[in-house]
Amino acid sequence: MTCRIIVADDHPLFREGMRSTIQRLLPEAVLEEAGDLAAVLALAQTGEEPDSLILDLRFPGLTSIGMITDLRLQLPRTSIIVVSMIDNQDLISEVMAAGADGFIGKNICPEEIAQAILDIRQGEVVVKYAPSGLLLPLDVCSEISSLTTRQQEVLRLIAQGKTNKEIARELDISPFTVRIHVSSLLHTLKVPSRAAAAVKFAGNW
């Protein structure tokens, strides 16, 4: 049987990184990518049922945790591996109860991600993540949910009152890169200032 894996994430850079990780682990795997839930369902309806579905929790078309249960019913033999920056234990418990085979935090090191994927594929129930402080609920406003993971991290630190230099130090990126992220997230959130962005973040906490 073909080793078929779908990487479902709307951020191309994350998909690329995950593909590289999986190709090192499972060079024989047939890897496919999906940028939204409709694409996942279309892929799932063609060919053999996937071995594994690596699914971002904040994924276009995935509007509730209950939809993971629907995926489980449609893909009974597929290992559903949810990945996210969220570290809310109650939310993670809901994800697992909905039918996921494992939960992996995006902020753990690549070696740990790789091992967690292997363990889940071998039938182990794995929940592995590092606390990030990102506790946004799934019903967060659409603008915030459309931010990249890095932009959400920058927004969280803005809401904590940190300066660009402080954010740069904490995220180990340059102040110039922080400025780019800030400008982009202000545009996405349709707000004129950092203070307004912080208010919007707080309103969706």
N, C-alpha and C positions, 0 to 999 in steps of 0.2 A: 504494500500500500504506500502511496506517495505521502511523504511528510510535508503537509501543506499548512502554512501558517499565514494568517492575516494580521497585519499591523494596522490598527485603526486609530489614527490620531490626526487632528487637523493641522498640526505643525510639521511642515516638511523636514525641518532640521531634526526633530525628535524621531520621525520615521526613519530618516537616514541613519541616525545613531543606533536605533534599535535594530535595523536591518544588518548593520555591521556587526553588532553584538551577536545576533542569531546566526549569521553566516559563519562566524568563528566557532560557535557552539555546535551548529548542525549544518555543515557544509552541503549536505545532501538535500536540505529543505528547499521547497518551492515557496518563495516569499511573495506575498501580494500585499498591496497597500490600499487603504481606503481613507478618504478624507471626510466622510460623513456616514451616517447610519444607513442611508439608502444604498450607498456603494457597498457597505458590508453585506446587506441583505442580497444585493444583486450577485456578489461574489459567492455567497453561501449557497445560492440556488443553482450554481454551475459546478459541474464536476463532482469529485468526491467531497464528503463533509470534511472541513478543515480539522487538523489535529488540534490547533490552538488558535484562539482569537485574543490578541493583545489589545485591550480596549482602554482608551483614555476615558476617565469618568466625566470630564467636561468635553463632550463630543457632540458636534452638530447633529441634531436629531434625537439624541439621548436626553430626553426632557425629564425623566424621573428614574429613580433606582428600580422601580417596578418593571421598567423595560428590560432590565437584565434578566428578570424571570422569563419574559417573553423570548429573549434570545436563548436562554437555557432550554426552553421547550422546543424551539426550532432547531437547535444544535445540541442534541442530547449527548453526543459522543465527543464534543469539542471541549477542550480545556479553555475556560473563559478566565483570562488573567487581566484584572483591572489594574491600571496604573494611574497615579494621580499625585499631585503635590499636597493634596488635602490630608491632614493628620488627625481629623476628628474621630475619636474611637467609636462613638455612637454611629457615625455615618459609615465607617468601615464595617462595623458589625451588620448594618443594614445591607451593605453591598454583599457581604458573605452570605447572609440569610436569603438574599434574593437569588442565589444560585451561582455566584462566582466561585471559582476553584482556588483563587488566590488574589491577594492584593499586594502590589509593590509600589513603594514610594518612588517618585521620580528623582528625589534628591539623595538617594543612596548611591554608593559608588558603582560603576559599571560591573565590577567583579561580583558584587553582591546581587545586582540585578540578574546577571547571567546565571548565578547559582540558584537563585529563587525560581527562575524560569525552568531550569532543569528539574528542580525538586517538584514543582507543580506538575510538570509533564509526566513525572514518574508516579504521580498519584498522591503526593503529600499536600496537605492543606497548609498554605504558607501565607502569613501576613507579616510583611517586613517593610518598615518605613522609618524615617528619621524625623523627629518633631521639627516642623518648619514654622509653626505659628500661623499658617494659612488655614483659616477655619471658615471660609466662605461657604454658605449653604448652597444647595443646588438651584434654589429659586432666586439666586442673585440676579440683579438687573442684567439684561442682555449685553449691555455695553461692557460691563466688567467681565462677564463670562467670555467675551470675545477677545479679551486681552491675552497676550502670550503669557506663558508661565513666568518668564523673566519680568514682564511688565507688571504682573500681579505682585511679584516680590517687591519691585520698586514702589508700587502704589502702597503696599502694606507699610513700608518703611517711611514713605512720605507721611502717611497717616499717624506714624509714631513721632513725627516732628523732626526727622533726621534731615540733615543737609545733603546736597549732592556728594560732597566729599565723604561724609559719614556712610552714605549708601554705597559709594564706590569701595570703601574699605571693607564693609560688611559682605558685599557680594564679590569682592576680589575682581572688580572691573575698573576701567578708567573713568574719571569724572566726565570725560567727553562722551563715553558710551552711556553713562547715566543721563546726561542731558538729552541724548537722542531718544532714550526710552521715555523720559518725562514728556518730551515734546509729542511723541507718538501717542502716549496714553491720554494726554490732555485732548488730543484731536479725536481719539476714539470715544472718549467719555463725553465729548462735546462740552467741555468746561473751560473757562478762561484762565484758571490759575491752579497752583498746587493746593491752595486752601480749599478751593471748590472740589477738587478731586478727593481730598481727604474727607470732606463732608459726605460726598457720594459714597465713598467706601464705608464710612461709619453707618450710613443709612441702610446699608445692605449687610451689615455684620450679623 
